[in-house]
Amino acid sequence: MRPAAYPRDGEGLEQAAARESLAVRNGVGLFDGSPLGKIEVVGPDAATFLDLMYVGTMSTLKTGQGRYGLLLNENGVIVDDGIVVRMSEQHFWVNTTSGGVERTASVFDEWLQCEFIDMRVAVIPVTNQWANITVAGPFAWKLLQAAGLPPEFAPDAMKHMTMREATVDDVPLRVLRASFCGELSYEINLPPSQAQALLERLWEVGQAFGVTAYGVEALQIMRTEKGYLHVGADTDGTTLPADVGFDRGIEKKAANFVGRRSLLRPAAMDVSRMQLVGMRPIDRRTKLPVGAQVAPEPLPCETEGWVTSSYYSPILGEPIALGMLRRGRSRTGERIRLHHMGAWLEAEVVETPFYDRAGERLNGA
């Protein structure tokens, strides 16, 4: 559990989330990411095992390097995602979704105990052993530099999707440069007993940079602006990697992985499958309701898709949405009709991301 937002006097939830997202986009924010799932996978066969578990090759990671991966079940359906970091030759740090950590750890254990019984691997859930304070925004490094982090953590010295360990004021830190908001972002993992002191220090130092606390709703706005996938919101029990644009990752991966064979079944290769796309209301004012159905005629009829995530984007000044759409990626630029609670809405199918298409903001100001 964590705050949805930090409303000020007179603000509602949406107003607070909009203010917080703009504060991160234009300056710097602090986020409590402690519920984010954390698992350590250790052993001589850890790299090979993680190749089997994820879409995305983990065995080629260099020490300190991270890579995004999708976790599938035997049917090839997406059940979780996250970042895997190689800490050393036989030691990996696995981030999962907050709600998926127990499920992921159980899946790992089941495969090790029932199928890959000769693999020398230990799976150690450590979510409660590490708090997470995320510092995000174009001024993120300036704040951390003022708070005493050494220069090797500067954006030009520490690349995106890398992790470094350090001890600052006798506190062990594992710092990951990863971003779910699209801005320069540092995920600082540290012992929970030290988290409040660091948070207070960052808050005090951050006043010079206009620091703002932000919650999950602001993060959801920003990840939607970037078109980032949210497992459970933009996926369901039928969603395959190719449906969300990860077919190229499968083609490039030589090693086998759980669910791969199922991706060769006729249903998985159907060209008319639902695909994740961006949607914009034609009038640029009406927020598309989550769950609204894409339909060519009044319901009931066979749906062509639905809205999965929808927010008002403060930085763009208009509503944006993500949704599943039949043959979606081939329909960019097409006008579609959506039906919701007896009302008709019109939207346009658009490419994502909506914001910072070149990804330049990942390196900050």
C-alpha positions in Angstrom: 0.0 0.0 0.0 1.2 3.5 -0.8 -0.3 7.0 -1.3 -2.3 7.7 -4.4 -1.4 11.4 -4.1 -0.5 14.1 -1.6 -3.4 16.5 -1.9 -3.0 20.1 -0.6 -5.8 22.1 0.9 -8.7 22.4 -1.5 -7.3 19.8 -4.0 -9.0 16.6 -5.1 -7.2 13.5 -6.1 -7.0 14.3 -9.8 -5.8 17.9 -9.1 -3.1 16.7 -6.8 -1.9 14.0 -9.2 -1.8 16.5 -12.1 0.2 19.0 -10.0 2.6 16.2 -8.9 3.2 14.9 -12.4 4.0 18.4 -13.6 6.4 19.0 -10.7 8.3 15.8 -11.7 8.3 16.8 -15.4 9.6 20.3 -14.6 11.7 19.7 -11.5 12.1 16.8 -9.1 9.9 14.5 -7.1 10.3 11.9 -4.4 8.4 8.6 -4.5 8.1 5.8 -2.0 8.7 2.7 -4.2 9.3 0.4 -1.3 6.4 -2.0 -2.2 8.1 -2.7 -5.5 8.9 -6.5 -5.6 12.5 -7.5 -5.0 14.0 -11.0 -5.4 17.6 -12.1 -5.3 18.4 -15.0 -7.6 21.8 -16.6 -6.8 23.8 -19.6 -7.9 26.0 -21.1 -10.6 23.0 -21.6 -12.9 21.2 -18.3 -12.1 21.8 -16.7 -15.5 20.6 -19.8 -17.4 17.5 -20.1 -15.1 16.5 -16.4 -15.7 16.9 -16.9 -19.5 14.3 -19.7 -19.1 12.0 -17.5 -17.0 11.9 -14.3 -19.0 11.4 -13.0 -22.5 14.7 -11.1 -22.8 18.2 -12.6 -22.5 19.6 -12.2 -19.0 22.8 -14.3 -19.3 24.5 -11.7 -21.5 24.2 -8.9 -19.0 27.4 -7.5 -17.7 27.9 -6.9 -14.0 25.9 -3.8 -13.0 23.8 -3.8 -16.1 20.0 -4.2 -16.1 17.4 -5.4 -18.7 13.6 -5.3 -18.9 11.9 -8.7 -19.1 8.4 -10.1 -19.4 7.4 -13.2 -17.4 5.0 -15.6 -19.2 3.1 -18.6 -18.1 3.0 -21.9 -20.0 0.4 -20.5 -22.4 2.6 -17.6 -23.3 0.4 -15.1 -21.5 2.1 -12.2 -19.7 1.8 -12.5 -15.9 4.5 -10.0 -14.7 7.3 -7.8 -15.8 10.3 -6.1 -14.3 14.0 -5.3 -14.5 16.7 -7.9 -13.9 20.2 -6.6 -12.9 23.3 -8.6 -12.7 25.1 -7.9 -9.4 27.9 -10.4 -10.1 28.6 -13.5 -12.1 26.2 -15.6 -10.0 24.0 -13.0 -8.4 21.0 -11.2 -9.9 18.6 -8.6 -8.5 15.1 -9.0 -9.9 12.5 -6.3 -9.6 8.9 -7.4 -10.1 5.6 -5.5 -9.9 4.4 -4.7 -6.4 1.4 -7.1 -6.7 3.3 -9.8 -8.5 6.3 -10.5 -6.3 4.8 -13.4 -4.3 3.4 -14.9 -7.5 6.8 -14.5 -9.3 8.8 -16.1 -6.4 6.4 -19.0 -6.3 6.7 -19.5 -10.1 10.5 -19.5 -9.8 10.3 -22.1 -7.0 7.8 -24.3 -8.8 10.0 -24.6 -11.9 13.1 -25.3 -9.8 11.4 -27.9 -7.7 9.4 -29.6 -10.5 11.2 -29.2 -13.8 14.7 -27.7 -13.5 15.6 -29.8 -10.5 19.3 -30.1 -11.3 19.8 -26.3 -11.5 21.9 -24.8 -8.7 19.8 -21.7 -7.9 18.5 -20.1 -4.8 15.5 -17.8 -4.9 15.4 -15.3 -2.1 12.5 -12.7 -1.8 13.9 -9.6 -0.2 11.1 -7.0 -0.7 11.0 -6.2 3.1 14.7 -6.0 3.4 15.1 -3.0 1.1 13.2 0.2 1.2 13.1 2.2 -2.1 13.2 6.0 -2.4 12.9 7.1 -6.0 14.2 10.5 -7.0 12.9 11.5 -10.5 12.9 14.6 -12.7 15.3 16.7 -14.6 16.8 18.0 -11.4 17.1 14.5 -9.8 20.9 14.4 -10.0 21.3 18.0 -8.8 19.4 17.1 -5.7 21.3 13.9 -5.1 24.6 15.6 -5.6 23.6 18.3 -3.1 22.7 15.5 -0.7 26.2 14.0 -0.9 26.1 11.2 -3.5 29.5 10.7 -5.1 30.1 11.9 -8.7 30.2 8.3 -10.1 26.4 8.4 -9.9 26.1 11.4 -12.2 24.1 10.8 -15.4 27.2 11.1 -17.6 29.1 8.5 -15.5 26.2 6.1 -14.7 24.1 5.0 -17.7 20.4 4.3 -17.7 19.5 0.8 -16.8 22.6 0.2 -14.6 22.9 -0.4 -10.8 25.8 0.7 -8.5 26.4 -0.1 -4.9 27.8 2.4 -2.5 28.1 3.2 1.2 27.1 6.8 2.1 27.4 7.8 5.8 27.7 4.1 6.7 24.4 3.3 4.9 24.6 0.6 2.2 22.8 1.7 -1.0 21.9 -0.1 -4.2 21.1 2.6 -6.7 19.3 1.7 -10.0 18.9 4.1 -12.8 15.6 3.1 -14.2 12.5 5.1 -15.0 8.8 4.4 -15.1 8.0 8.1 -15.7 10.4 8.8 -18.6 12.5 11.3 -16.7 15.9 11.0 -15.2 15.3 8.7 -12.3 17.2 7.0 -9.5 15.8 4.2 -7.4 17.7 4.2 -4.2 17.4 0.9 -2.3 18.5 0.9 1.3 17.8 -0.8 4.7 14.2 0.2 5.9 15.6 1.4 9.2 17.5 4.1 7.3 14.8 5.2 4.9 13.1 7.9 6.9 16.4 9.6 7.6 17.3 9.7 4.0 13.9 10.8 2.9 14.0 13.7 5.4 17.4 14.6 4.2 16.4 14.6 0.5 13.3 16.6 1.4 15.3 19.3 3.2 18.0 19.5 0.6 15.4 19.4 -2.2 13.7 22.6 -1.1 16.2 24.5 -3.1 15.0 22.6 -6.2 11.2 22.8 -5.4 11.0 19.1 -4.6 7.6 17.5 -4.5 6.3 14.2 -3.1 4.3 12.3 -5.7 2.1 9.3 -5.5 0.9 6.4 -7.7 -1.6 8.4 -9.7 1.0 10.9 -10.9 3.2 8.0 -11.8 0.4 6.4 -13.8 -0.2 9.7 -15.7 3.5 9.9 -16.6 3.9 6.3 -17.6 0.8 6.6 -19.9 2.3 9.7 -21.5 5.3 7.5 -22.3 3.2 4.6 -23.4 4.7 2.2 -20.9 3.0 -1.0 -20.2 1.2 -1.6 -16.9 0.7 -5.4 -16.3 -2.8 -5.9 -15.0 -4.2 -2.7 -16.4 -3.1 -3.0 -20.0 -3.0 -6.8 -20.0 -5.4 -9.6 -19.1 -5.4 -13.4 -19.2 -5.1 -13.5 -22.9 -2.3 -10.9 -23.6 0.8 -12.2 -25.4 4.1 -10.4 -25.8 3.5 -9.6 -29.5 0.2 -8.0 -28.5 2.2 -5.3 -26.6 5.0 -4.9 -29.1 7.5 -7.4 -27.8 7.6 -9.8 -30.8 11.0 -8.5 -31.9 12.5 -9.5 -28.6 11.3 -13.1 -29.1 12.7 -13.3 -32.6 16.1 -12.2 -31.4 16.3 -14.6 -28.4 17.9 -17.9 -29.3 17.4 -19.6 -25.9 14.2 -21.3 -24.9 11.9 -19.8 -22.3 8.7 -20.7 -20.5 5.7 -20.1 -22.9 7.7 -19.9 -26.1 6.2 -23.0 -27.7 2.7 -21.7 -27.0 3.5 -18.6 -29.0 3.6 -20.8 -32.1 0.0 -21.9 -31.8 -2.5 -20.6 -34.5 -4.3 -18.4 -32.0 -1.1 -16.7 -31.0 -0.1 -16.0 -34.6 -3.6 -14.7 -35.7 -3.0 -11.4 -37.4 -6.3 -10.1 -36.1 -5.3 -10.2 -32.4 -5.8 -7.3 -30.1 -2.8 -5.0 -29.9 -1.9 -2.2 -27.5 -2.2 1.3 -29.1 -2.5 4.9 -28.2 -5.8 6.6 -28.4 -6.7 10.3 -28.5 -10.2 11.8 -28.3 -11.1 13.6 -31.5 -12.3 16.7 -29.6 -9.1 16.7 -27.5 -11.3 17.4 -24.4 -13.3 14.3 -23.5 -11.4 11.7 -21.4 -12.0 8.2 -22.7 -13.5 6.0 -20.0 -11.5 2.9 -19.0 -13.5 -0.1 -20.3 -15.2 1.8 -23.1 -15.7 -0.6 -26.0 -14.6 0.0 -29.6 -17.7 -0.9 -31.6 -18.8 -0.1 -35.2 -22.5 -0.3 -34.2 -24.6 -0.1 -31.1 -24.0 -2.8 -28.5 -24.5 -5.7 -28.3 -22.0 -6.6 -31.0 -18.5 -8.1 -31.2 -16.0 -5.7 -29.7 -13.0 -4.5 -31.6 -11.2 -3.4 -28.5 -11.4 -1.4 -25.3 -9.7 1.4 -23.3 -7.2 0.1 -20.7 -5.6 3.2 -19.3 -6.9 6.8 -19.6 -5.7 10.1 -18.0 -5.7 13.8 -18.5 -2.1 14.7 -19.4 -1.1 18.0 -17.7 2.1 18.4 -19.7 0.2 17.9 -23.0 -2.9 19.7 -21.9 -5.3 17.1 -23.2 -6.6 13.6 -22.4 -4.7 10.5 -23.6 -5.4 6.8 -23.4 -4.0 3.3 -24.1 -6.2 0.5 -25.3 -6.3 -2.9 -26.9 -7.5 -2.8 -30.5 -8.0 -5.6 -33.1 -5.1 -5.3 -35.6 -4.3 -2.1 -33.7 -0.8 -1.3 -35.0 -1.9 -1.4 -38.6 -4.7 1.1 -37.9 -2.6 4.2 -36.8 -4.4 7.3 -37.9 -7.8 5.7 -38.1 -10.9 7.1 -36.4 -12.7 4.7 -34.2 -16.0 4.9 -32.3 -16.3 3.9 -28.7 -19.4 3.0 -26.7 -19.7 3.6 -23.0 -22.8 3.6 -20.8 -25.1 4.5 -23.7 -22.9 7.3 -25.1 -20.8 7.3 -28.2 -17.3 8.8 -28.3 -14.8 9.3 -31.2 -11.1 8.8 -31.0 -8.1 8.5 -33.2 -5.6 5.6 -33.1 -2.1 7.1 -32.6 1.5 6.0 -32.0 3.1 6.1 -28.6 4.8 7.6 -26.7 2.6 10.7 -26.5 5.5 12.6 -24.9 9.3 12.8 -25.5 9.3 10.3 -28.4 13.1 10.4 -28.6 13.6 9.6 -24.9 15.9 12.5 -24.4 14.6 13.4 -21.0 16.0 10.2 -19.4 19.3 12.0 -18.9 17.9 15.0 -17.1 18.7 18.8 -17.2 
